[in-house]
Amino acid sequence: MPFFKSHPDNAGPANVFTAYPEIYRLWSEMSQALMNGPSPLSSGEREMIASFTVGVAGCKFAYVAHSQAAYAHGVKEGLIDELLTDIETADIGDKLKPIFRFVKKLTLTPAEMSQDDADAVFAAGWDEKALHDAIAVCARMCFMQRIVEGHGFTPMSPETARRNAKKRAELGYVNLYPEFRKDG
């Protein structure tokens, strides 16, 4: 049950975004560019990083939503749970593992980040743009966790998350909200 009485029982970030479009229109545009714009990481990999970040942090609402978004982008069902259990044995290529180790540490112990953490990502063959994008996705999801947990949103069902993820994969982040569209 949301903490704000003005929100319906099934409220989520969309309720906040549409209540404060002067703030969240720009947030949605940034999210679209970050999650679906040019990057060495595919949109599916970025959604996987997003869901992994909130999974590590324990945010059930965002985990359900973004894991389904990753699956809508072609990520193998259950892969994010594998990553949360053990990055080293998860069914991902060795090139991605340093990114997930970096994101996990950045989520849990950000003050302990070191050059060695970044160098491990670079040694795996990623460039600065890829690491920046992974950091920015992680930061975006930490912000979203605070929005979700701060408003008291209840996680949606996996079925609802699947429908929303399909819509997000088709429309992107900005076009989910008609009032944010440039033509709307």
N, C-alpha and C positions, 0 to 999 in steps of 0.2 A: 504494500500500500504506500503510495507516494506521500512524502511529508507535507507537500503543498496541497491544501484542500481544493485549489483551483484545477488540479490535474485529475484526470480520470484514473480509475484503478489500473488500467493497462498503459499508463503513460510511459514515455521514453524520451530520448533526446529530442525527437521531433517536436514534442510539446514545448520544450525550452527554446528550441531554435525558432519556432514560429512566434513565440511570445516576445522574443527579443531579436527581430530580424536585423536591426542595426548592428548587432554584434556578430550574429552567427551567419549572416550572408557571406561575410568575408571568411569566416571559419570554414564554411562549406566549400567556397572556392579554393581555399588552401588545401582542404582535404581532397578535393578532386584532382588538383595538380599533383599532390604528393602520392596519392594512392593509384592514380590512373595515368598520370603524365609520363613523359620520357624518363626512363631509369634503366640502369643495368639489371635491376630486379624486376621481374614480371609483376603484373598486378596481383596474380595469385600468390607469389612469394611475399609481396608486401602485405596482403591480407593474412597470410600465414604468420608473419612477424607480428602483425597487430593482434591476432588472437592469442599467439604465444605470450606476448607481453601481458595481456590482461589475465591470461590463464595463470602465469607465474605470480601475478599480483593478487589473484583470488577474486576477480570481478566476474561473477557468473553472468550477469546481464550482457556485458560486452563480449565475454568469451562465447556465449551461445550465438550472438549476432555475427561476430566476425569469423568464427570458425565456419559457419554456414556460408559466409561471403567467400572465404577461401575455397570451399568446396564448389561453389558456383563458378569459380574461376578455374576449375579443373584440378585442384589439389586433391590428392587421394583421401577419401573419407577415413577418418581415424588417425591421420598422420600427425595432427597437432597434439592429440593425446599421447602419441608415441614420443614426441619431442618433450612434452611436459614430464613424462616418466623418465626418459634418459636420452639426452641429445646424442650421445655416442652410439647408441644402438638403433636410433630412429632411422627409418627407411628414406634417408635423404643423402644426396651426394656429399662427399667430404668437403667440397668447396663451400657448402652452405653452413656446415657445423660451426666454424668460427664466428659467423654472424650471429647464430643463435646463442652461443656462449657469451658473446659480447652483449647482446640484448638482455639476456638473463641477468648478467652482472649489473648492467646499467639500471635495470628495473629494481633489483633487490639491494644493491650496495653502490649507488652512483658515486659516492665520494672515494671509492676504492679503484676507480677506473685508472688505467695506466697506459703508457705507450706500448707496452707488451700486448695489451688487449687489442689495440688498433693494428699493431704489426702482425698479429696472427691473422687478422682479416686480410690485410694486404698480401701476406705470404701465400694465402689461399688463391690469390689471383684477382681479388676485387680492387677497384680503384676508389679514390676518395669520394666520388659521387655515390657509389653504392653504399659505402659506410655512412655517408651523410644521410642518405635516404633511410637506411635502417635506424639510425639514431632519431631522425625526425618522426618516423612511424612510431617508434617506441615512445617518444615524447608526446605525440598526439594521443596515443592510447592512455598514457598516464593522466593526461588532462581529461579525457573522456571518462575515465574511471571516477575521477572526482565529481564530474557532472552527474553521473549515474548514481553513485553511492551517496552524494550529497543531497540529491533529491529523493532518495529512497525508492528508486525504481525496482520493480520486481522482474526477475528474468522472464522473458517470453518463452513460449513453448518452442521446441525445435521445429515444429511445423510452421509456426508463424515466422521464425527466424529464416527458414528456407525460402518462404515466399518473399520476405523482405530482401534477402540476399540476392535472389533472382532479379528483383526490381533494381537493386543497387548495381548489379553487374550490367544490366541493360541501360540504365539511366545515368549512372555515375552518382556522385555525392551532391552536386548542386541541383540537378534536375529532380531529385526526390521531393523537393519543396517548390511547388509552383511559384510561390511568391519570391523565390530567389532567382528564377530564370531571367535571363536578360530580356527575353521576349514576353515575359509574363508580368 
